[in-house]
Structure formats: structure tokens, C-alpha cells
Amino acid sequence: MSKGKVIVVAAPSGCGKSTIINAILEAGDLDLRFSVSATTRPPRPGEKDGVNYYFMSEEQFRDAIAEGEFIEYEEVYPGRFYGTLRSDVDRIINEGHNIVLDIDVNGALGVKEIYGPDAITVFIEPPSVAELRHRLESRGTESPEVIDERIDRAEYELSKAPLFDRRVVNDQLERAIHDVHNLIDGFTSL
Ligand code: 5GP
């Protein structure tokens, strides 16, 4: 049995990344599992521990770092840590399944360095920063200060897009889902 592949999807917050990944997972035609990250941010309404994230205290997160449990981790926002657990990723690819990681740009580039040709990095772009602000405001889950913080972060992340293997602009959701689906299909059938 051959090992599974690693698909790393990064995008500024509000680019539709989760929607795109969920649509592809739900379509169910690709042998794809979702990598559940650990985070110290609190759950949003509807999010479940062990499904969307492993929600940890800062102390639990620091212990996991000290134990070498993360492939990569980042302080994506001040005081908010996110990390990919080595045990989950390696178990899934060793079982021959492909895994999709929804992580920030720096984490994505770090994972590519570790998995090399067994990984592909995909960057989802918004049509523009103004459109991104509009989407974040209409999602209504974040305060104005958090939205400003996310826009600053998005501008930084957009500057890293050229370092990714593939780029997909999400100006039309159905087309973006189709494009990302096809490129995962192509990569995992290699
Ligand atoms: P959110 O708080 O909106 O769920 O996620 C914020 C950002 O953290 C997103 O860009 C998401 O992809 C990223 N993220 C989620 N999990 C991880 C992880 O394990 N590692 C890294 N580096 N970033 C992550």
C-alpha cells in the first residue's frame, strides 16, 4: 500500500477556505481526511472539540510543544496558538489516506519543507482586500478590532502567495471548489 499525500490549503481568513474544504470533503469522492489542529483560541458557536479543533489551554499547548507533538505550530494571532499534530497526520498517511491541512501560510510552507514531493501547497486568494473586508463584516462572527487584525494579517499572508505550488482565486465559489477539487484529484492520482 502506498502512503497518502498531504494537501496543505492556506488562505487569509474570510477567503472561503473552510467552505471550499468542507464541500470537497462532503463530496466524498476523494480519499481525503481532514487534519484536526490544536488551538488555544476559544470555540466559536457550533464548533466541537476533536472535530473542528482540539481546544487546549495555553498550558496544555506548551506541554505539547515541549513533548514534540507538533509538526509545526504558529502564534497566528497575538496569544492565539495553532498547531498540527504529528500523530494524526502520520497515522492517516501511513494508512494510505490523503490528508488535507487547513493552516496559515507559514505553517503551510513549513509542512511542505517536511513532506517535500508528498505534499502540495494551495493558496486560496480573495478577489481583493476590499472584498475580503466585506466578507468578514457580513460573516458577523468577529468584532471590528478583530476584523482589522485579520485584514492586516491577510495583507501579510497575500505577500506569500507566490511561494505556493498552486493558487486559486475565490471570486466564484462553485468554480473555486471545482478547481481545488480537480487539483487535489490530479495530485493524489499521481
Ligand atoms: P480560525 O481561528 O479562523 O479557525 O483560524 C485562523 C487561522 O489559523 C487560519 O488561517 C487557519 O488556517 C490557521 N490554522 C488552523 N490550524 C492551524 C495549524 O495547525 N497550524 C497553523 N500554522 N495554522 C493553523
py3Dmol code that shows the C-alpha trace and the ligand (Angstrom):
import py3Dmol

protein = """\
ATOM      1  CA  MET A   1       0.000   0.000   0.000  1.00  0.00           C
ATOM      2  CA  SER A   2       1.387   3.399  -0.895  1.00  0.00           C
ATOM      3  CA  LYS A   3       1.467   6.280   1.520  1.00  0.00           C
ATOM      4  CA  GLY A   4      -1.162   9.010   1.362  1.00  0.00           C
ATOM      5  CA  LYS A   5      -0.420  12.539   0.200  1.00  0.00           C
ATOM      6  CA  VAL A   6      -0.542  15.784   2.148  1.00  0.00           C
ATOM      7  CA  ILE A   7      -2.631  18.664   0.782  1.00  0.00           C
ATOM      8  CA  VAL A   8      -1.994  21.952   2.505  1.00  0.00           C
ATOM      9  CA  VAL A   9      -4.527  24.703   1.949  1.00  0.00           C
ATOM     10  CA  ALA A  10      -3.808  28.212   3.182  1.00  0.00           C
ATOM     11  CA  ALA A  11      -5.667  31.476   2.727  1.00  0.00           C
ATOM     12  CA  PRO A  12      -6.293  34.704   4.553  1.00  0.00           C
ATOM     13  CA  SER A  13      -9.252  34.473   6.941  1.00  0.00           C
ATOM     14  CA  GLY A  14     -12.566  35.021   5.116  1.00  0.00           C
ATOM     15  CA  CYS A  15     -11.463  33.725   1.693  1.00  0.00           C
ATOM     16  CA  GLY A  16     -13.878  30.801   1.820  1.00  0.00           C
ATOM     17  CA  LYS A  17     -11.190  28.256   2.599  1.00  0.00           C
ATOM     18  CA  SER A  18     -13.251  26.258   5.131  1.00  0.00           C
ATOM     19  CA  THR A  19     -16.282  26.300   2.823  1.00  0.00           C
ATOM     20  CA  ILE A  20     -14.193  25.009  -0.071  1.00  0.00           C
ATOM     21  CA  ILE A  21     -12.522  22.284   2.013  1.00  0.00           C
ATOM     22  CA  ASN A  22     -15.835  21.171   3.553  1.00  0.00           C
ATOM     23  CA  ALA A  23     -17.528  20.971   0.143  1.00  0.00           C
ATOM     24  CA  ILE A  24     -14.726  18.746  -1.160  1.00  0.00           C
ATOM     25  CA  LEU A  25     -14.770  16.522   1.946  1.00  0.00           C
ATOM     26  CA  GLU A  26     -18.560  16.213   1.740  1.00  0.00           C
ATOM     27  CA  ALA A  27     -18.471  15.314  -1.958  1.00  0.00           C
ATOM     28  CA  GLY A  28     -16.676  12.218  -0.654  1.00  0.00           C
ATOM     29  CA  ASP A  29     -15.237  11.027  -3.975  1.00  0.00           C
ATOM     30  CA  LEU A  30     -11.601  11.637  -2.999  1.00  0.00           C
ATOM     31  CA  ASP A  31      -9.910   9.535  -0.312  1.00  0.00           C
ATOM     32  CA  LEU A  32      -9.385  12.579   1.863  1.00  0.00           C
ATOM     33  CA  ARG A  33      -9.315  13.111   5.639  1.00  0.00           C
ATOM     34  CA  PHE A  34      -9.254  16.406   7.494  1.00  0.00           C
ATOM     35  CA  SER A  35      -6.371  17.196   9.825  1.00  0.00           C
ATOM     36  CA  VAL A  36      -7.779  18.450  13.129  1.00  0.00           C
ATOM     37  CA  SER A  37      -5.389  21.074  14.545  1.00  0.00           C
ATOM     38  CA  ALA A  38      -4.887  22.079  18.148  1.00  0.00           C
ATOM     39  CA  THR A  39      -5.592  25.678  19.164  1.00  0.00           C
ATOM     40  CA  THR A  40      -5.707  27.893  22.237  1.00  0.00           C
ATOM     41  CA  ARG A  41      -8.490  30.091  20.846  1.00  0.00           C
ATOM     42  CA  PRO A  42     -11.971  29.543  22.304  1.00  0.00           C
ATOM     43  CA  PRO A  43     -14.526  27.562  20.271  1.00  0.00           C
ATOM     44  CA  ARG A  44     -16.973  29.514  18.089  1.00  0.00           C
ATOM     45  CA  PRO A  45     -20.652  28.643  18.403  1.00  0.00           C
ATOM     46  CA  GLY A  46     -21.237  25.237  16.840  1.00  0.00           C
ATOM     47  CA  GLU A  47     -17.572  24.170  16.883  1.00  0.00           C
ATOM     48  CA  LYS A  48     -16.839  20.822  18.522  1.00  0.00           C
ATOM     49  CA  ASP A  49     -13.722  19.651  20.330  1.00  0.00           C
ATOM     50  CA  GLY A  50     -11.958  16.946  18.335  1.00  0.00           C
ATOM     51  CA  VAL A  51     -13.941  17.761  15.187  1.00  0.00           C
ATOM     52  CA  ASN A  52     -13.067  21.365  14.250  1.00  0.00           C
ATOM     53  CA  TYR A  53     -10.076  21.659  16.579  1.00  0.00           C
ATOM     54  CA  TYR A  54      -8.610  20.156  19.709  1.00  0.00           C
ATOM     55  CA  PHE A  55      -9.241  23.111  22.015  1.00  0.00           C
ATOM     56  CA  MET A  56      -6.384  23.444  24.525  1.00  0.00           C
ATOM     57  CA  SER A  57      -5.374  25.765  27.335  1.00  0.00           C
ATOM     58  CA  GLU A  58      -2.109  27.642  26.807  1.00  0.00           C
ATOM     59  CA  GLU A  59      -0.503  25.307  29.351  1.00  0.00           C
ATOM     60  CA  GLN A  60      -1.638  22.164  27.509  1.00  0.00           C
ATOM     61  CA  PHE A  61      -0.353  23.682  24.267  1.00  0.00           C
ATOM     62  CA  ARG A  62       3.057  24.477  25.780  1.00  0.00           C
ATOM     63  CA  ASP A  63       3.292  20.908  27.107  1.00  0.00           C
ATOM     64  CA  ALA A  64       2.525  19.561  23.625  1.00  0.00           C
ATOM     65  CA  ILE A  65       5.292  21.765  22.156  1.00  0.00           C
ATOM     66  CA  ALA A  66       7.732  20.526  24.802  1.00  0.00           C
ATOM     67  CA  GLU A  67       6.783  16.902  24.019  1.00  0.00           C
ATOM     68  CA  GLY A  68       7.487  17.480  20.298  1.00  0.00           C
ATOM     69  CA  GLU A  69       3.903  16.642  19.359  1.00  0.00           C
ATOM     70  CA  PHE A  70       3.606  19.282  16.618  1.00  0.00           C
ATOM     71  CA  ILE A  71       4.848  19.101  13.023  1.00  0.00           C
ATOM     72  CA  GLU A  72       4.507  22.864  13.053  1.00  0.00           C
ATOM     73  CA  TYR A  73       2.818  25.480  15.206  1.00  0.00           C
ATOM     74  CA  GLU A  74       2.324  29.225  14.907  1.00  0.00           C
ATOM     75  CA  GLU A  75       1.069  32.108  17.010  1.00  0.00           C
ATOM     76  CA  VAL A  76      -1.268  33.105  14.171  1.00  0.00           C
ATOM     77  CA  TYR A  77      -2.823  35.981  16.162  1.00  0.00           C
ATOM     78  CA  PRO A  78      -1.374  37.511  19.355  1.00  0.00           C
ATOM     79  CA  GLY A  79      -1.829  34.966  22.145  1.00  0.00           C
ATOM     80  CA  ARG A  80      -3.625  32.504  19.847  1.00  0.00           C
ATOM     81  CA  PHE A  81      -1.615  29.396  19.049  1.00  0.00           C
ATOM     82  CA  TYR A  82      -2.428  26.811  16.390  1.00  0.00           C
ATOM     83  CA  GLY A  83      -0.550  23.584  15.664  1.00  0.00           C
ATOM     84  CA  THR A  84      -0.645  20.422  13.549  1.00  0.00           C
ATOM     85  CA  LEU A  85      -0.327  17.165  15.489  1.00  0.00           C
ATOM     86  CA  ARG A  86       2.260  14.795  14.090  1.00  0.00           C
ATOM     87  CA  SER A  87       0.470  11.667  15.350  1.00  0.00           C
ATOM     88  CA  ASP A  88      -2.745  12.381  13.401  1.00  0.00           C
ATOM     89  CA  VAL A  89      -1.045  13.263  10.109  1.00  0.00           C
ATOM     90  CA  ASP A  90       1.411  10.369  10.123  1.00  0.00           C
ATOM     91  CA  ARG A  91      -1.226   7.795  11.122  1.00  0.00           C
ATOM     92  CA  ILE A  92      -3.531   8.843   8.301  1.00  0.00           C
ATOM     93  CA  ILE A  93      -0.900   8.920   5.538  1.00  0.00           C
ATOM     94  CA  ASN A  94       0.639   5.669   6.765  1.00  0.00           C
ATOM     95  CA  GLU A  95      -2.810   4.088   6.420  1.00  0.00           C
ATOM     96  CA  GLY A  96      -2.712   5.192   2.764  1.00  0.00           C
ATOM     97  CA  HIS A  97      -5.278   8.003   3.029  1.00  0.00           C
ATOM     98  CA  ASN A  98      -4.698  11.552   1.846  1.00  0.00           C
ATOM     99  CA  ILE A  99      -4.951  14.359   4.368  1.00  0.00           C
ATOM    100  CA  VAL A 100      -5.945  17.975   3.976  1.00  0.00           C
ATOM    101  CA  LEU A 101      -4.500  20.600   6.296  1.00  0.00           C
ATOM    102  CA  ASP A 102      -6.205  23.978   6.756  1.00  0.00           C
ATOM    103  CA  ILE A 103      -3.386  26.064   8.218  1.00  0.00           C
ATOM    104  CA  ASP A 104      -1.798  29.512   7.975  1.00  0.00           C
ATOM    105  CA  VAL A 105       0.788  30.422   5.323  1.00  0.00           C
ATOM    106  CA  ASN A 106       3.885  29.961   7.446  1.00  0.00           C
ATOM    107  CA  GLY A 107       2.680  26.614   8.743  1.00  0.00           C
ATOM    108  CA  ALA A 108       1.887  25.571   5.163  1.00  0.00           C
ATOM    109  CA  LEU A 109       5.357  26.374   3.882  1.00  0.00           C
ATOM    110  CA  GLY A 110       6.887  24.560   6.876  1.00  0.00           C
ATOM    111  CA  VAL A 111       4.855  21.406   6.167  1.00  0.00           C
ATOM    112  CA  LYS A 112       5.971  21.487   2.512  1.00  0.00           C
ATOM    113  CA  GLU A 113       9.596  21.503   3.684  1.00  0.00           C
ATOM    114  CA  ILE A 114       8.962  18.402   5.787  1.00  0.00           C
ATOM    115  CA  TYR A 115       6.909  16.333   3.315  1.00  0.00           C
ATOM    116  CA  GLY A 116       8.535  17.609   0.072  1.00  0.00           C
ATOM    117  CA  PRO A 117       7.118  15.937  -3.044  1.00  0.00           C
ATOM    118  CA  ASP A 118       4.464  14.114  -0.959  1.00  0.00           C
ATOM    119  CA  ALA A 119       2.840  17.494  -0.219  1.00  0.00           C
ATOM    120  CA  ILE A 120       1.198  20.165  -2.355  1.00  0.00           C
ATOM    121  CA  THR A 121       0.557  23.706  -1.128  1.00  0.00           C
ATOM    122  CA  VAL A 122      -2.547  25.514  -2.351  1.00  0.00           C
ATOM    123  CA  PHE A 123      -3.218  29.206  -1.742  1.00  0.00           C
ATOM    124  CA  ILE A 124      -6.803  30.488  -1.932  1.00  0.00           C
ATOM    125  CA  GLU A 125      -6.950  34.195  -2.771  1.00  0.00           C
ATOM    126  CA  PRO A 126      -9.765  36.696  -2.340  1.00  0.00           C
ATOM    127  CA  PRO A 127     -10.663  38.775  -5.426  1.00  0.00           C
ATOM    128  CA  SER A 128      -9.412  41.851  -3.475  1.00  0.00           C
ATOM    129  CA  VAL A 129      -8.696  43.035   0.064  1.00  0.00           C
ATOM    130  CA  ALA A 130     -11.832  45.267  -0.045  1.00  0.00           C
ATOM    131  CA  GLU A 131     -13.970  42.230  -0.899  1.00  0.00           C
ATOM    132  CA  LEU A 132     -12.312  40.307   1.928  1.00  0.00           C
ATOM    133  CA  ARG A 133     -13.231  43.041   4.451  1.00  0.00           C
ATOM    134  CA  HIS A 134     -16.797  42.989   3.175  1.00  0.00           C
ATOM    135  CA  ARG A 135     -16.996  39.189   3.616  1.00  0.00           C
ATOM    136  CA  LEU A 136     -15.562  39.289   7.132  1.00  0.00           C
ATOM    137  CA  GLU A 137     -18.033  42.017   8.127  1.00  0.00           C
ATOM    138  CA  SER A 138     -21.008  40.135   6.746  1.00  0.00           C
ATOM    139  CA  ARG A 139     -19.949  36.880   8.488  1.00  0.00           C
ATOM    140  CA  GLY A 140     -20.648  38.810  11.713  1.00  0.00           C
ATOM    141  CA  THR A 141     -18.662  36.452  13.969  1.00  0.00           C
ATOM    142  CA  GLU A 142     -15.809  38.883  14.740  1.00  0.00           C
ATOM    143  CA  SER A 143     -15.634  42.308  16.414  1.00  0.00           C
ATOM    144  CA  PRO A 144     -14.386  45.346  14.377  1.00  0.00           C
ATOM    145  CA  GLU A 145     -10.987  45.173  16.154  1.00  0.00           C
ATOM    146  CA  VAL A 146     -10.609  41.500  15.268  1.00  0.00           C
ATOM    147  CA  ILE A 147     -11.606  42.259  11.666  1.00  0.00           C
ATOM    148  CA  ASP A 148      -8.883  44.959  11.440  1.00  0.00           C
ATOM    149  CA  GLU A 149      -6.386  42.474  12.872  1.00  0.00           C
ATOM    150  CA  ARG A 150      -7.449  39.866  10.301  1.00  0.00           C
ATOM    151  CA  ILE A 151      -7.131  42.352   7.403  1.00  0.00           C
ATOM    152  CA  ASP A 152      -3.581  43.273   8.482  1.00  0.00           C
ATOM    153  CA  ARG A 153      -2.768  39.597   8.692  1.00  0.00           C
ATOM    154  CA  ALA A 154      -4.384  38.963   5.261  1.00  0.00           C
ATOM    155  CA  GLU A 155      -2.157  41.566   3.607  1.00  0.00           C
ATOM    156  CA  TYR A 156       0.884  39.877   5.089  1.00  0.00           C
ATOM    157  CA  GLU A 157      -0.333  36.421   4.000  1.00  0.00           C
ATOM    158  CA  LEU A 158      -1.098  37.608   0.447  1.00  0.00           C
ATOM    159  CA  SER A 159       2.540  38.648   0.070  1.00  0.00           C
ATOM    160  CA  LYS A 160       3.484  34.943   0.476  1.00  0.00           C
ATOM    161  CA  ALA A 161       1.170  33.624  -2.268  1.00  0.00           C
ATOM    162  CA  PRO A 162       3.974  33.350  -4.893  1.00  0.00           C
ATOM    163  CA  LEU A 163       5.723  30.736  -2.711  1.00  0.00           C
ATOM    164  CA  PHE A 164       2.842  28.247  -3.085  1.00  0.00           C
ATOM    165  CA  ASP A 165       2.648  25.383  -5.612  1.00  0.00           C
ATOM    166  CA  ARG A 166      -0.829  26.417  -6.784  1.00  0.00           C
ATOM    167  CA  ARG A 167      -3.062  29.495  -6.455  1.00  0.00           C
ATOM    168  CA  VAL A 168      -6.842  29.630  -6.818  1.00  0.00           C
ATOM    169  CA  VAL A 169      -8.833  32.895  -6.748  1.00  0.00           C
ATOM    170  CA  ASN A 170     -12.169  32.512  -4.982  1.00  0.00           C
ATOM    171  CA  ASP A 171     -14.251  35.017  -6.965  1.00  0.00           C
ATOM    172  CA  GLN A 172     -16.946  32.452  -7.664  1.00  0.00           C
ATOM    173  CA  LEU A 173     -17.380  29.789  -5.008  1.00  0.00           C
ATOM    174  CA  GLU A 174     -18.554  26.889  -7.190  1.00  0.00           C
ATOM    175  CA  ARG A 175     -15.684  27.387  -9.606  1.00  0.00           C
ATOM    176  CA  ALA A 176     -13.134  27.622  -6.794  1.00  0.00           C
ATOM    177  CA  ILE A 177     -14.469  24.363  -5.273  1.00  0.00           C
ATOM    178  CA  HIS A 178     -14.235  22.709  -8.686  1.00  0.00           C
ATOM    179  CA  ASP A 179     -10.670  23.965  -9.298  1.00  0.00           C
ATOM    180  CA  VAL A 180      -9.389  22.894  -5.877  1.00  0.00           C
ATOM    181  CA  HIS A 181     -11.149  19.522  -6.196  1.00  0.00           C
ATOM    182  CA  ASN A 182      -9.511  18.918  -9.566  1.00  0.00           C
ATOM    183  CA  LEU A 183      -6.064  19.841  -8.497  1.00  0.00           C
ATOM    184  CA  ILE A 184      -6.298  17.564  -5.409  1.00  0.00           C
ATOM    185  CA  ASP A 185      -7.629  14.774  -7.640  1.00  0.00           C
ATOM    186  CA  GLY A 186      -4.720  15.242 -10.061  1.00  0.00           C
ATOM    187  CA  PHE A 187      -2.096  15.337  -7.312  1.00  0.00           C
ATOM    188  CA  THR A 188      -3.408  12.345  -5.365  1.00  0.00           C
ATOM    189  CA  SER A 189      -3.663  10.193  -8.507  1.00  0.00           C
ATOM    190  CA  LEU A 190      -0.011  10.773  -9.473  1.00  0.00           C
TER     191      LEU A 190
END
"""
ligand_1 = """\
24
5GP
P -9.571 30.265 12.706
O -9.350 30.878 14.070
O -10.322 31.218 11.807
O -10.187 28.888 12.783
O -8.150 30.043 12.042
C -7.265 31.101 11.945
C -6.071 30.710 11.092
O -5.284 29.705 11.727
C -6.478 30.131 9.725
O -5.639 30.704 8.732
C -6.188 28.671 9.896
O -5.903 28.061 8.658
C -4.954 28.719 10.786
N -4.687 27.417 11.411
C -5.582 26.489 11.820
N -4.946 25.408 12.288
C -3.616 25.631 12.155
C -2.438 24.863 12.450
O -2.469 23.739 12.917
N -1.247 25.446 12.182
C -1.143 26.694 11.662
N 0.082 27.151 11.412
N -2.222 27.441 11.355
C -3.444 26.923 11.619
"""
view = py3Dmol.view(width=600, height=400)
view.addModel(protein, "pdb")
view.setStyle({"model": 0}, {"cartoon": {"style": "trace"}})
view.addModel(ligand_1, "xyz")
view.setStyle({"model": 1}, {"stick": {}})
view.zoomTo()
view.show()
